[in-house]
Amino acid sequence: MKALEQQQEQSDDRLEQKAKLSYPEEIIEEIFSRLPVKSILRFRSLSKPWLSIISGPRFTKLQITRATRTALFIPARDRSNGDRHLFSGSLDGGSVTHLMTIGTSYSAEDTEAEHLNGRHRWYYAGGSVCVNSTVHLMLRAPLEILAFDLRTEKFCVFKIPSDAVPQDTLHPCTRFIKINGLLSIVSHDRVEESNEMHIWILQDYEKRVWVKETIRFPGSWIKMGRPFPLDSGNTDEIMFSPSVLSEHLFEVPIYDMKSRCFKSIQLTLDRQFVWPEAVELEEIKCYVESLIPLQNQQNDTCLRF
């Protein structure tokens, strides 16, 4: 029995040594950094040298700069009891995973923002996006953008493109979206008539240069369920709000900015609800998988990203 154990230990040592000497460490890092996070985590248990490489801070930084694989973060609301549920899913579609349930929360339609020195006061209709370490809010009356730079802790207000201002200024249908890491504005104004939706992308932030993107729907926008943009899945794709196909099945339209065509994915809820028809997906956001922990074990402080 002892001989078998010694033989197994020698075999493990040979495998470990082989894994260590097969390729240079830099090559292994390059290969691992391009793999899905779940695969990387599984590889940690294959050998001690690989565990050492993957657990190092240098590899963690490399992986987040190379990461291109995104996943979906999906908040949903149960109208029957007011609870909100958080799901995660794949950009390829399929069954989504239930993460947690949170209680009912209240948010006002119009919120007041006041400068710390009390000299300025703004009103905004909700919704924000962070680009270039700057938080942006859409103001009302007049319809402008309030920007707060987190680095300098200074406010500034700048105008949206003139042709992005909706005709109905009392009930503006203009909102933010981030596309390819750029601040963008989408307007739902008069989509029913033209079957087109316009997005203004801030290509040059410093010079305030906006580029207009026109999206033409393949069918009636109304019959498609009045979809509106939610997030940018990768460099060329924009995800739209989902439509309900059945009790637990949703369809998400995705617009490809290069081909200017639509495709769709289907998401299936893995959680059973008492009243499935009362469940609605509120938002769909994309996130990049990374090895960065939610909590830094060394100083017990949360990492925000």
C-alpha positions in Angstrom: 0.0 0.0 0.0 2.9 2.3 0.9 4.5 1.5 -2.4 1.4 2.5 -4.3 1.2 5.8 -2.4 4.9 6.5 -3.1 4.3 5.7 -6.8 1.3 8.1 -6.9 3.4 10.9 -5.2 6.2 10.4 -7.7 3.7 10.5 -10.6 2.2 13.7 -9.2 5.6 15.2 -8.9 6.5 14.3 -12.5 3.2 15.9 -13.7 3.9 19.0 -11.7 7.5 19.2 -13.0 6.3 18.7 -16.5 3.7 21.4 -16.2 6.4 23.7 -14.8 9.0 23.0 -17.5 6.7 22.6 -20.6 6.4 26.3 -21.5 7.8 29.6 -20.2 5.6 31.2 -17.6 4.9 34.2 -19.9 3.4 31.9 -22.6 1.2 30.2 -20.0 0.0 33.6 -18.8 -0.8 34.7 -22.3 -2.8 31.5 -23.0 -4.7 31.6 -19.6 -5.5 35.3 -19.8 -7.6 34.7 -22.9 -9.8 31.9 -21.4 -13.1 32.1 -19.6 -12.8 32.8 -15.9 -14.5 29.5 -15.0 -11.9 27.5 -17.0 -9.1 29.5 -15.3 -10.4 28.7 -11.9 -10.6 25.0 -12.7 -7.0 25.0 -13.9 -5.8 26.2 -10.5 -6.2 22.7 -9.2 -4.2 20.9 -11.9 -0.7 21.8 -10.6 1.0 24.0 -8.0 2.9 26.0 -10.6 -0.3 26.9 -12.4 -1.9 27.8 -9.1 1.0 30.1 -8.3 0.7 31.8 -11.7 -3.1 32.2 -11.7 -3.1 33.5 -8.0 -0.5 36.2 -8.7 -1.5 39.8 -8.9 0.4 40.2 -12.2 -1.8 37.6 -13.9 -5.0 39.1 -12.4 -4.1 42.5 -13.9 -3.3 40.9 -17.2 -6.6 38.9 -17.3 -8.8 42.0 -16.8 -7.0 43.9 -19.6 -7.5 40.9 -22.0 -11.0 39.9 -20.9 -13.4 40.1 -23.8 -15.9 37.5 -22.6 -19.0 39.3 -21.2 -22.0 37.9 -19.3 -25.4 39.4 -18.6 -26.7 40.8 -15.4 -30.5 40.8 -15.3 -32.7 42.5 -12.6 -36.3 41.3 -12.7 -39.4 42.5 -10.8 -42.2 40.3 -9.6 -45.3 42.6 -9.8 -47.3 40.2 -7.7 -45.4 41.0 -4.5 -43.0 43.7 -5.4 -39.8 41.6 -4.9 -36.8 42.1 -7.2 -34.7 39.2 -8.4 -31.1 39.3 -9.8 -30.1 36.8 -12.5 -27.0 36.2 -14.6 -26.8 34.7 -18.0 -24.8 34.2 -21.2 -24.6 36.3 -24.3 -25.4 33.1 -26.2 -28.7 32.8 -24.4 -30.1 29.8 -22.6 -31.0 29.3 -19.0 -30.2 32.2 -16.6 -29.0 31.6 -13.0 -30.9 33.2 -10.0 -28.4 35.1 -7.8 -30.5 36.6 -5.1 -33.8 38.2 -4.1 -34.1 41.6 -2.6 -37.1 43.4 -1.1 -39.3 46.1 -2.5 -37.5 49.4 -3.0 -38.9 52.8 -3.8 -37.5 55.4 -6.2 -39.0 58.7 -7.1 -39.7 59.6 -10.7 -38.0 63.0 -10.3 -35.1 63.4 -8.0 -33.5 66.6 -6.8 -29.7 67.0 -6.9 -28.1 69.9 -4.9 -24.5 71.1 -5.0 -22.8 70.9 -1.6 -22.4 74.6 -1.4 -26.1 75.1 -2.0 -25.6 77.5 -4.9 -26.8 75.2 -7.6 -29.9 72.9 -7.8 -30.9 70.6 -10.6 -33.7 68.2 -11.2 -33.2 64.9 -13.1 -35.6 62.2 -14.2 -33.4 59.3 -13.1 -30.9 57.2 -14.9 -27.1 57.7 -15.0 -24.0 56.4 -16.6 -20.3 56.6 -15.7 -17.8 57.3 -18.5 -14.2 58.5 -18.1 -14.5 58.4 -14.3 -17.4 60.9 -14.6 -21.0 60.3 -13.6 -23.6 61.7 -16.0 -27.2 62.6 -15.2 -29.9 63.7 -17.6 -31.4 67.0 -16.4 -34.9 68.2 -17.0 -36.1 71.7 -17.9 -33.8 72.3 -19.8 -32.8 68.9 -21.2 -29.1 68.9 -20.5 -26.3 66.7 -19.1 -25.0 67.1 -15.6 -21.5 65.6 -15.3 -19.6 65.1 -12.0 -15.9 64.2 -12.3 -14.9 61.8 -9.6 -11.3 62.7 -9.9 -11.6 66.4 -9.5 -14.9 66.4 -7.7 -16.2 69.2 -10.0 -19.5 69.6 -11.7 -20.2 70.8 -15.3 -23.3 71.0 -17.4 -23.3 70.6 -21.2 -25.9 70.4 -23.9 -27.1 67.4 -25.8 -27.2 67.5 -29.7 -30.0 69.9 -30.8 -31.6 67.2 -33.0 -31.6 64.8 -30.1 -34.1 67.0 -28.2 -37.5 65.3 -28.4 -40.6 67.2 -29.6 -42.5 66.3 -26.5 -40.4 68.3 -23.9 -42.9 67.7 -21.1 -42.4 63.9 -21.3 -39.0 63.5 -22.8 -38.1 60.0 -24.1 -34.3 60.5 -24.0 -32.0 58.3 -22.0 -28.4 57.3 -21.6 -26.6 54.2 -22.9 -22.9 53.4 -23.0 -21.6 52.0 -26.3 -18.0 50.8 -26.7 -17.2 52.7 -23.5 -18.6 56.0 -24.9 -21.4 58.1 -23.6 -24.4 57.9 -25.8 -28.0 59.2 -25.9 -30.9 57.4 -27.4 -34.2 59.0 -28.3 -37.5 57.2 -28.7 -39.2 60.2 -30.2 -41.7 59.4 -33.0 -40.4 55.9 -33.5 -44.0 54.7 -34.1 -44.2 56.8 -37.3 -40.7 56.4 -38.8 -39.9 52.9 -37.5 -36.4 54.3 -36.8 -34.5 55.0 -33.6 -31.6 57.4 -33.3 -28.5 57.1 -31.1 -26.0 59.9 -30.6 -22.5 58.7 -29.6 -20.0 61.1 -28.0 -17.0 60.1 -30.0 -14.7 63.0 -28.8 -15.5 63.8 -25.1 -13.3 66.8 -24.8 -14.5 68.5 -28.0 -18.1 67.3 -27.5 -18.2 65.7 -31.0 -21.4 63.6 -31.4 -22.0 61.0 -34.1 -25.5 59.9 -35.0 -26.4 56.3 -35.5 -29.8 55.4 -37.1 -31.3 52.0 -36.3 -34.0 50.8 -38.7 -36.2 48.0 -37.3 -36.9 45.0 -39.6 -40.6 45.0 -38.7 -43.1 47.1 -36.9 -41.5 48.6 -33.8 -44.9 48.3 -32.1 -45.4 44.7 -33.0 -41.9 43.9 -31.8 -42.9 45.0 -28.4 -41.5 48.6 -28.5 -37.9 47.5 -27.7 -35.4 50.2 -26.6 -31.6 50.0 -26.1 -30.3 48.8 -22.7 -26.6 48.1 -23.0 -23.8 47.3 -25.4 -22.8 43.7 -25.3 -19.4 44.1 -27.0 -17.8 46.5 -29.4 -20.5 46.3 -32.1 -23.7 45.0 -30.6 -26.5 46.8 -28.7 -29.0 44.8 -26.6 -32.6 45.9 -26.6 -35.3 45.3 -24.0 -36.7 41.8 -24.1 -40.2 40.6 -25.1 -42.1 37.8 -23.4 -42.5 34.6 -25.5 -44.0 32.4 -22.7 -44.2 32.1 -18.9 -40.4 31.6 -18.4 -39.1 32.4 -21.9 -37.9 35.9 -23.0 -36.4 37.0 -26.3 -33.7 39.7 -26.4 -33.2 41.6 -29.8 -29.5 42.5 -30.5 -28.5 45.1 -33.1 -25.1 44.7 -34.8 -23.7 48.2 -35.7 -21.4 46.8 -38.4 -23.9 44.7 -40.3 -26.8 46.9 -39.3 -28.9 43.8 -38.8 -30.8 42.4 -35.9 -30.5 39.0 -34.3 -32.0 37.6 -31.1 -31.2 35.3 -28.1 -33.7 33.6 -25.9 -33.4 33.5 -22.1 -35.1 31.0 -19.8 -35.7 31.8 -16.1 -34.5 28.9 -13.9 -36.7 30.0 -10.9 -40.3 29.0 -10.5 -42.7 31.9 -9.7 -46.2 31.7 -8.4 -47.4 34.1 -11.1 -44.9 33.9 -14.0 -46.9 36.3 -16.1 -46.2 39.0 -13.4 -42.4 38.8 -13.8 -40.8 41.4 -16.0 -37.1 41.9 -16.9 -36.3 45.5 -16.0 -32.8 45.9 -17.3 -30.1 43.8 -19.0 -26.5 44.9 -18.3 -23.3 43.4 -19.5 -20.3 42.8 -17.3 -16.8 41.4 -17.9 -15.8 38.2 -16.0 -12.6 38.8 -14.0 -10.6 37.3 -11.2 -10.8 40.4 -9.0 -12.5 39.4 -5.7 -15.4 41.4 -4.3 -13.4 41.8 -1.1 -9.7 42.3 -0.6 -8.7 39.8 2.0 -5.5 41.7 3.0 -7.1 44.9 4.1 -10.7 43.9 4.3 -11.9 46.6 2.0 -14.3 46.3 -0.9 -13.1 46.6 -4.5 -15.5 48.7 -6.6 -15.4 48.5 -10.4 
